[in-house]
Amino acid sequence: MDSCFEYEMSDIEIEDPDMIYAYPGNKIAPGGYIWVFPKDDDRANVGVGVSGEKGKTAKYYLDRFIKSRQGLNKGSILEVNVGCIPLGDSLKELVKDNLMVVGDAARQVNPIHAGGVHNAMLAGKLAGSTAAETIDLEDLGILKRYELEWNSSKGRQLERILRMRYFMEKLRDDDMDYLAKFLDGDDLIRVSEGEWGVALKKMAKHPRFLKLLKNFL
Ligand SMILES: Cc1cc2nc3c(=O)[nH]c(=O)nc-3n(C[C@H](O)[C@H](O)[C@H](O)COP(=O)(O)OP(=O)(O)OC[C@H]3O[C@@H](n4cnc5c(N)ncnc54)[C@H](O)[C@@H]3O)c2cc1C
């Protein structure tokens, strides 16, 4: 379970409002990252997710970061959003009798970037259409199709991404700095979607990652 704290901020300086900014690091946000997701030229969601196992609160890490950044520390806070995000293994049993679970309740969250809106919408759509068919055909057994379809498609992808998260948890801050030199934005997006082939090939060229990769594969 990651602990998250987010401000919607205005009157801030954003280098490029068409980019999203992510700051991982064991000191900056243990087990997670700080994000700046621009919504406009001078307005953004500025938040943090940290592992629930660490000592300090998510708010502590976010406030400390904002205070240290010139472009942010004079901004205004419009809104505060807080909550937990379930990370780790997804629920495998998504249907029981006449009940279906979707979204955070089913832990259908991307284990690397902790985004859950997209998956919750996909699962909701799939569960909704399965429920409609169940009502039409008056057969409760049809509900299980939602579980089967999810687990064999998106569920599998989330499992792959979780393995990558476990690998990333082993990285030190200097490993991450090093990686950032030869993995570009596209590589990182692919990794967060469970397609790590290109990134692994690039990492395998560097002796310092070979040992870590051996344990991962
Ligand atoms: C601070 C923060 C920032 C985030 N930022 C992002 C982001 O930028 N992008 C992203 O993809 N994900 C983000 N997430 C994760 C994302 O919000 C969730 O993964 C997503 O909202 C899950 O959708 P859901 O429908 O499963 O649950 P929710 O959005 O939590 O919806 C559940 C709803 O059920 C209602 N409810 C609960 N109990 C009951 C009850 N007994 N009866 C009736 N209603 C009930 C709740 O009030 C709520 O409205 C963030 C999470 C946090 C905490």
Ligand as a Chemical Component Dictionary entry (heavy atoms), coordinates in Angstrom:
data_LIG
# 
_chem_comp.id                   LIG 
_chem_comp.type                 NON-POLYMER 
_chem_comp.pdbx_formal_charge   0 
_chem_comp.three_letter_code    LIG 
# 
loop_
_chem_comp_atom.comp_id 
_chem_comp_atom.atom_id 
_chem_comp_atom.alt_atom_id 
_chem_comp_atom.type_symbol 
_chem_comp_atom.charge 
_chem_comp_atom.model_Cartn_x 
_chem_comp_atom.model_Cartn_y 
_chem_comp_atom.model_Cartn_z 
_chem_comp_atom.pdbx_ordinal 
LIG C1  C1  C 0 -3.416  11.533 -4.069  1  
LIG C2  C2  C 0 -3.713  10.577 -5.186  2  
LIG C3  C3  C 0 -3.392  10.937 -6.498  3  
LIG C4  C4  C 0 -3.629  10.052 -7.556  4  
LIG N1  N1  N 0 -3.296  10.441 -8.831  5  
LIG C5  C5  C 0 -3.563  9.608  -9.843  6  
LIG C6  C6  C 0 -3.255  10.016 -11.195 7  
LIG O1  O1  O 0 -2.747  11.108 -11.456 8  
LIG N2  N2  N 0 -3.549  9.143  -12.182 9  
LIG C7  C7  C 0 -4.110  7.910  -11.950 10 
LIG O2  O2  O 0 -4.352  7.147  -12.892 11 
LIG N3  N3  N 0 -4.393  7.507  -10.682 12 
LIG C8  C8  C 0 -4.163  8.329  -9.635  13 
LIG N4  N4  N 0 -4.462  7.931  -8.355  14 
LIG C9  C9  C 0 -5.092  6.608  -8.154  15 
LIG C10 C10 C 0 -6.559  6.701  -8.553  16 
LIG O3  O3  O 0 -7.163  7.779  -7.865  17 
LIG C11 C11 C 0 -7.298  5.400  -8.201  18 
LIG O4  O4  O 0 -6.539  4.293  -8.626  19 
LIG C12 C12 C 0 -8.652  5.393  -8.906  20 
LIG O5  O5  O 0 -9.403  6.523  -8.511  21 
LIG C13 C13 C 0 -9.414  4.115  -8.552  22 
LIG O6  O6  O 0 -10.740 4.219  -8.999  23 
LIG P1  P1  P 0 -11.887 3.436  -8.250  24 
LIG O7  O7  O 0 -13.153 3.757  -8.987  25 
LIG O8  O8  O 0 -11.508 2.002  -8.089  26 
LIG O9  O9  O 0 -11.916 4.020  -6.773  27 
LIG P2  P2  P 0 -12.283 5.481  -6.281  28 
LIG O10 O10 O 0 -11.936 6.523  -7.298  29 
LIG O11 O11 O 0 -11.701 5.580  -4.898  30 
LIG O12 O12 O 0 -13.869 5.455  -6.196  31 
LIG C14 C14 C 0 -14.545 4.722  -5.213  32 
LIG C15 C15 C 0 -15.819 5.494  -4.879  33 
LIG O13 O13 O 0 -16.640 4.678  -4.036  34 
LIG C16 C16 C 0 -17.156 5.495  -3.020  35 
LIG N5  N5  N 0 -17.503 4.619  -1.880  36 
LIG C17 C17 C 0 -16.670 4.022  -1.006  37 
LIG N6  N6  N 0 -17.357 3.278  -0.117  38 
LIG C18 C18 C 0 -18.647 3.395  -0.461  39 
LIG C19 C19 C 0 -19.850 2.849  0.066   40 
LIG N7  N7  N 0 -19.844 2.030  1.118   41 
LIG N8  N8  N 0 -21.011 3.191  -0.536  42 
LIG C20 C20 C 0 -21.031 4.019  -1.612  43 
LIG N9  N9  N 0 -19.927 4.561  -2.150  44 
LIG C21 C21 C 0 -18.749 4.249  -1.592  45 
LIG C22 C22 C 0 -16.047 6.486  -2.710  46 
LIG O14 O14 O 0 -16.553 7.636  -2.082  47 
LIG C23 C23 C 0 -15.511 6.784  -4.105  48 
LIG O15 O15 O 0 -16.206 7.833  -4.726  49 
LIG C24 C24 C 0 -4.225  8.790  -7.296  50 
LIG C25 C25 C 0 -4.571  8.435  -5.984  51 
LIG C26 C26 C 0 -4.310  9.315  -4.933  52 
LIG C27 C27 C 0 -4.665  8.901  -3.535  53 
# 
loop_
_chem_comp_bond.comp_id 
_chem_comp_bond.atom_id_1 
_chem_comp_bond.atom_id_2 
_chem_comp_bond.value_order 
_chem_comp_bond.pdbx_ordinal 
LIG C1  C2  SING 1  
LIG C2  C3  SING 2  
LIG C2  C26 DOUB 3  
LIG C3  C4  DOUB 4  
LIG C4  N1  SING 5  
LIG C4  C24 SING 6  
LIG N1  C5  DOUB 7  
LIG C5  C6  SING 8  
LIG C5  C8  SING 9  
LIG C6  O1  DOUB 10 
LIG C6  N2  SING 11 
LIG N2  C7  SING 12 
LIG C7  O2  DOUB 13 
LIG C7  N3  SING 14 
LIG N3  C8  DOUB 15 
LIG C8  N4  SING 16 
LIG N4  C9  SING 17 
LIG N4  C24 SING 18 
LIG C9  C10 SING 19 
LIG C10 O3  SING 20 
LIG C10 C11 SING 21 
LIG C11 O4  SING 22 
LIG C11 C12 SING 23 
LIG C12 O5  SING 24 
LIG C12 C13 SING 25 
LIG C13 O6  SING 26 
LIG O6  P1  SING 27 
LIG P1  O7  DOUB 28 
LIG P1  O8  SING 29 
LIG P1  O9  SING 30 
LIG O9  P2  SING 31 
LIG P2  O10 DOUB 32 
LIG P2  O11 SING 33 
LIG P2  O12 SING 34 
LIG O12 C14 SING 35 
LIG C14 C15 SING 36 
LIG C15 O13 SING 37 
LIG C15 C23 SING 38 
LIG O13 C16 SING 39 
LIG C16 N5  SING 40 
LIG C16 C22 SING 41 
LIG N5  C17 SING 42 
LIG N5  C21 SING 43 
LIG C17 N6  DOUB 44 
LIG N6  C18 SING 45 
LIG C18 C19 SING 46 
LIG C18 C21 DOUB 47 
LIG C19 N7  SING 48 
LIG C19 N8  DOUB 49 
LIG N8  C20 SING 50 
LIG C20 N9  DOUB 51 
LIG N9  C21 SING 52 
LIG C22 O14 SING 53 
LIG C22 C23 SING 54 
LIG C23 O15 SING 55 
LIG C24 C25 DOUB 56 
LIG C25 C26 SING 57 
LIG C26 C27 SING 58 
# 
